Amino acid sequence: MKFRINTSELRCEYCGGELTEDNIYVRVINGKEHYFCCSHCADKYEQRIKM
């Protein structure tokens, strides 16, 4: 699935990597959308905020 969004300002919320239409990974955490470059960063971010 391709997203039609402005990715020029989006960065991975865990590692800070640049997000493109080809590598964006979105996960809903606590009712809010969070943007990552991969599922591994999403997992690490979610573990960090649950501690």
One Martini backbone bead per residue (centre of mass of N, CA, C, O) as a GRO file, in nm:
protein
   51
    1MET     BB    1   0.095   0.037   0.023
    2LYS     BB    2   0.038   0.370  -0.064
    3PHE     BB    3   0.124   0.689   0.034
    4ARG     BB    4  -0.015   1.032   0.026
    5ILE     BB    5   0.251   1.208   0.148
    6ASN     BB    6   0.452   1.433   0.322
    7THR     BB    7   0.794   1.321   0.366
    8SER     BB    8   1.000   1.566   0.404
    9GLU     BB    9   0.932   1.583   0.741
   10LEU     BB   10   0.970   1.286   0.800
   11ARG     BB   11   1.056   1.084   1.086
   12CYS     BB   12   1.175   0.864   1.277
   13GLU     BB   13   1.088   0.823   1.618
   14TYR     BB   14   1.359   0.662   1.689
   15CYS     BB   15   1.616   0.718   1.468
   16GLY     BB   16   1.558   0.959   1.236
   17GLY     BB   17   1.490   0.853   0.977
   18GLU     BB   18   1.405   0.875   0.664
   19LEU     BB   19   1.094   0.906   0.501
   20THR     BB   20   0.917   0.709   0.270
   21GLU     BB   21   0.691   0.549   0.072
   22ASP     BB   22   0.869   0.271   0.096
   23ASN     BB   23   0.936   0.289   0.443
   24ILE     BB   24   0.675   0.329   0.584
   25TYR     BB   25   0.565   0.297   0.936
   26VAL     BB   26   0.254   0.241   1.097
   27ARG     BB   27   0.154   0.304   1.445
   28VAL     BB   28  -0.075   0.245   1.699
   29ILE     BB   29  -0.035   0.441   2.003
   30ASN     BB   30  -0.252   0.537   2.222
   31GLY     BB   31  -0.434   0.651   1.962
   32LYS     BB   32  -0.167   0.715   1.793
   33GLU     BB   33   0.021   0.807   1.529
   34HIS     BB   34   0.323   0.643   1.423
   35TYR     BB   35   0.651   0.693   1.272
   36PHE     BB   36   0.846   0.458   1.075
   37CYS     BB   37   1.093   0.255   0.907
   38CYS     BB   38   1.019   0.006   1.106
   39SER     BB   39   0.929  -0.248   1.318
   40HIS     BB   40   1.174  -0.231   1.507
   41CYS     BB   41   1.139   0.064   1.593
   42ALA     BB   42   0.852   0.033   1.699
   43ASP     BB   43   0.919  -0.171   1.920
   44LYS     BB   44   1.129   0.002   2.075
   45TYR     BB   45   0.944   0.241   2.131
   46GLU     BB   46   0.720   0.087   2.284
   47GLN     BB   47   0.904  -0.019   2.510
   48ARG     BB   48   1.003   0.258   2.616
   49ILE     BB   49   0.707   0.377   2.695
   50LYS     BB   50   0.635   0.124   2.898
   51MET     BB   51   0.860   0.179   3.135
   0.00000   0.00000   0.00000
